[in-house]
């Protein structure tokens, strides 16, 4: 069995990123990626047995650093108001970045033709919501927020801080929102959220 090489894996992900963003999920083939890499198909399949696994690796590389940076602000300790403001700022900066925009548009474009959209949702937004819901679960147990469904609270929180910034950016109607726009959206969203949920 061939040994897996971190350098080869990184190069395959780099090539796959270019192909996915240029051609979309459905039209990108493992054969194209292998041909561009210049090695054998065996090398590619040793590192990534399926296109789905390769796509998830691409999403992880594109999003992992910025997403983890945002979630570092979502700490159980500390004032809930400050925490939700700090996390909200960082979350919107990631969500409204050009890099994330490209991968999301690809997922939307491919959602009718392939599993690209589902995989992107399952690996990205769904996991993020689950992590935020765990934060609200802890706050509910400590009677900081009212007795509620933490996942539903997460959806309410995200929609309130996003306002229409993400939607307008995703559709290309507006450019990357400014820091002032993000700040205003987060501040007003958190105020409304806490007015409804805070004990």
C-alpha positions as CSV (number, residue, x, y, z in Angstrom):
1,X,0.0,0.0,0.0
2,X,1.3,3.4,-0.9
3,X,2.4,5.7,1.9
4,X,0.4,9.0,2.3
5,X,2.5,12.1,1.9
6,X,1.5,15.4,3.6
7,X,3.1,17.3,0.7
8,X,1.3,15.4,-2.0
9,X,-2.0,15.7,-0.1
10,X,-1.5,19.5,0.1
11,X,-0.7,19.8,-3.6
12,X,-3.8,17.7,-4.5
13,X,-6.0,19.9,-2.4
14,X,-4.5,23.0,-4.0
15,X,-5.2,21.6,-7.5
16,X,-8.7,20.5,-6.5
17,X,-9.5,23.9,-5.1
18,X,-8.6,25.5,-8.4
19,X,-10.7,23.0,-10.4
20,X,-13.7,23.1,-8.1
21,X,-13.8,26.9,-8.1
22,X,-13.3,27.1,-11.9
23,X,-15.5,24.3,-13.0
24,X,-17.9,23.5,-10.1
25,X,-18.3,20.3,-8.2
26,X,-20.1,18.2,-10.8
27,X,-17.9,19.1,-13.8
28,X,-14.6,18.5,-11.9
29,X,-13.4,14.9,-12.2
30,X,-10.8,13.0,-10.4
31,X,-9.2,12.3,-13.7
32,X,-8.7,16.0,-14.3
33,X,-7.1,16.5,-10.9
34,X,-4.8,13.5,-11.4
35,X,-3.8,14.7,-14.8
36,X,-3.0,18.2,-13.6
37,X,-1.0,16.7,-10.7
38,X,1.0,14.6,-13.1
39,X,1.0,11.5,-11.0
40,X,-0.9,8.3,-11.2
41,X,-4.5,7.9,-10.3
42,X,-3.4,5.5,-7.6
43,X,-1.6,8.4,-5.9
44,X,-4.8,10.5,-5.9
45,X,-7.1,7.7,-4.7
46,X,-4.6,6.7,-2.0
47,X,-5.1,10.1,-0.4
48,X,-8.7,10.7,-1.4
49,X,-10.7,7.6,-2.2
50,X,-13.7,9.7,-3.4
51,X,-14.4,13.1,-4.9
52,X,-16.6,13.8,-1.9
53,X,-13.7,13.3,0.5
54,X,-11.5,15.6,-1.6
55,X,-14.2,18.3,-1.7
56,X,-14.5,18.2,2.1
57,X,-10.8,18.6,2.4
58,X,-10.9,21.6,0.1
59,X,-13.7,23.2,2.2
60,X,-11.8,22.4,5.4
61,X,-8.6,24.1,4.1
62,X,-10.5,27.2,2.9
63,X,-12.6,27.6,6.0
64,X,-10.9,25.9,9.0
65,X,-8.5,28.7,10.0
66,X,-10.9,31.6,9.8
67,X,-13.8,29.6,11.4
68,X,-11.7,28.4,14.3
69,X,-10.5,32.0,14.8
70,X,-14.1,33.0,15.1
71,X,-15.1,30.2,17.5
72,X,-12.2,31.1,19.8
73,X,-14.3,34.0,20.8
74,X,-17.3,31.8,21.8
75,X,-16.2,31.0,25.3
76,X,-18.4,29.8,28.1
77,X,-16.8,32.1,30.6
78,X,-17.5,35.8,30.6
79,X,-20.4,38.1,29.9
80,X,-22.8,36.7,27.4
81,X,-23.4,40.1,25.8
82,X,-19.7,40.7,25.1
83,X,-19.2,37.2,23.9
84,X,-22.0,37.3,21.4
85,X,-20.8,40.6,20.1
86,X,-17.2,39.5,19.7
87,X,-18.1,36.2,18.1
88,X,-20.7,37.9,15.9
89,X,-18.1,40.2,14.5
90,X,-15.7,37.5,13.7
91,X,-18.4,35.2,12.3
92,X,-19.6,37.8,9.9
93,X,-16.1,38.7,8.8
94,X,-15.6,35.0,7.8
95,X,-19.1,34.5,6.3
96,X,-18.7,37.7,4.2
97,X,-15.2,37.0,3.0
98,X,-14.4,36.5,-0.7
99,X,-12.9,33.0,-0.1
100,X,-16.0,31.7,1.6
101,X,-18.3,33.4,-0.9
102,X,-16.8,31.5,-3.8
103,X,-17.2,28.1,-2.1
104,X,-20.8,28.9,-1.1
105,X,-21.7,30.0,-4.6
106,X,-20.3,26.8,-5.9
107,X,-22.4,24.8,-3.5
108,X,-25.5,26.7,-4.4
109,X,-24.9,26.3,-8.1
110,X,-24.3,22.6,-7.8
111,X,-27.1,21.8,-5.3
112,X,-29.5,20.6,-8.0
113,X,-27.0,18.5,-9.8
114,X,-24.9,16.9,-7.2
115,X,-24.1,16.4,-3.5
116,X,-21.8,19.5,-3.5
117,X,-24.4,21.7,-1.8
118,X,-25.3,19.1,0.8
119,X,-21.7,18.3,1.6
120,X,-20.9,22.0,2.0
121,X,-23.8,22.5,4.3
122,X,-23.1,19.5,6.4
123,X,-19.5,20.3,6.8
124,X,-19.9,24.1,7.2
125,X,-23.1,25.8,8.4
126,X,-24.5,22.7,10.1
127,X,-21.4,22.1,12.2
128,X,-21.2,25.8,13.1
129,X,-24.8,25.9,14.2
130,X,-24.3,22.8,16.3
131,X,-21.3,24.4,18.1
132,X,-23.2,27.6,18.8
133,X,-26.2,25.6,20.0
134,X,-23.9,23.9,22.6
135,X,-22.9,27.3,23.9
136,X,-26.6,28.2,24.3
137,X,-27.3,24.9,25.9
138,X,-24.7,25.7,28.6
139,X,-26.2,29.1,29.1
140,X,-29.7,27.6,29.4
141,X,-28.5,25.1,32.0
142,X,-26.9,27.9,34.0
143,X,-30.1,30.0,33.7
144,X,-28.4,32.8,31.9
145,X,-30.9,32.5,29.0
146,X,-34.5,31.3,29.2
147,X,-35.5,27.6,28.8
148,X,-35.5,27.2,25.0
149,X,-34.5,25.0,22.1
150,X,-30.7,25.9,21.8
151,X,-30.7,25.1,18.1
152,X,-33.6,27.4,17.4
153,X,-32.0,30.0,19.5
154,X,-28.9,29.6,17.4
155,X,-30.9,30.2,14.2
156,X,-32.5,33.3,15.7
157,X,-29.2,34.7,16.8
158,X,-27.5,34.2,13.4
159,X,-30.4,35.6,11.4
160,X,-30.5,38.7,13.7
161,X,-26.8,39.5,13.5
162,X,-26.6,38.8,9.8
163,X,-29.5,41.1,9.0
164,X,-29.4,41.3,5.2
165,X,-25.6,41.6,4.9
166,X,-24.9,38.0,4.0
167,X,-27.8,37.7,1.6
168,X,-26.9,40.9,-0.4
169,X,-23.2,39.9,-0.4
170,X,-23.9,36.3,-1.6
171,X,-26.1,37.6,-4.4
172,X,-23.5,40.1,-5.5
173,X,-25.7,43.1,-4.8
174,X,-23.2,44.5,-2.3
175,X,-19.5,44.3,-1.8
176,X,-17.8,42.9,1.3
177,X,-19.6,44.7,4.2
178,X,-17.5,47.3,6.0
179,X,-16.5,47.0,9.6
180,X,-19.0,49.6,10.5
181,X,-21.8,47.7,8.7
182,X,-20.8,44.5,10.5
183,X,-20.6,46.3,13.8
184,X,-24.1,47.9,13.5
185,X,-25.6,44.6,12.4
186,X,-24.1,42.6,15.2
187,X,-24.8,45.2,17.9
188,X,-28.5,45.5,17.0
189,X,-28.9,41.8,16.4
190,X,-27.5,40.9,19.8
191,X,-29.6,43.5,21.6
192,X,-32.8,42.1,20.1
193,X,-31.7,38.5,20.7
194,X,-30.9,39.1,24.4
195,X,-34.1,41.1,24.9
196,X,-36.0,37.9,23.9
197,X,-33.8,35.2,25.5
198,X,-32.0,36.7,28.5
199,X,-33.4,35.6,31.9
